[in-house]
């Protein structure tokens, strides 16, 4: 089973700065780590390779420093790593990012599964995995917390929902997004770290991917950040006393008085 894992570099702390013109994160020079959900995506791929064999290719889009997270994936024993890098990709929203990743996946080819983390902790949109699925026109199963089996060109999965667990069967190739509950990511092995130290990462730019220049970076991003601010707290707090039923009745009365409910 050949698997492509899409990962993202996110700030290691909250000390981040924004570009004053585009309101996008300034990532250059910021200490970064692998998005935590993507660590679970890598572990999922490693577990599947142990069962079914095959190859794992990890890809990310970012500045040159993003090579560090790819080296971490190699240290975890991923087989290959690809960095999509170039100024032309800067300022991409989730639509432009998913387009670019899909173009890279098309270039890599020969894949059975594409695995992404459920979402990135710096954006929390959970849109890139579904976007890749749409661009490639292949099935998507999101929020996967268990992979039951894979036979032929079918895979059976579990995903957690608000009202229980769905058990789904999907054809391959497919895109999966995984949640943290699916596994516990392993640490880099000594052998893996030694390999990562000398590993030469493949770097792809827009020309090599044959990207449409109108669909990448800021040009290809229909969404934008208009304003960034820290919410100001306002209003008074009141602690309601009494039994649960008394507090509920008191709360309902206050909400009616404020015309928030009828």
Secondary structure, DSSP 4 states (H G I P E B T S, - for coil): --EEEE--EEESSS---B-TTT--B--TT--EEE-HHHHHHHHHHHHHHHHH---EEEEEES-GGGHHHHHHHHHTT-SEEEEE--GGGTT--HHHHHHHHHHHHHHH---SEEEEES--TTT----HHHHHHHHHT-EEEEEEEEEEEEETTEEEEEEEETTEEEEEEEESSEEEEE-GGG--PPPPPHHHHHHHHH---EEE-HHHHT--GGGSTTTT---------PPPP-S------S-HHHHHHHHHHHHHHTTS--
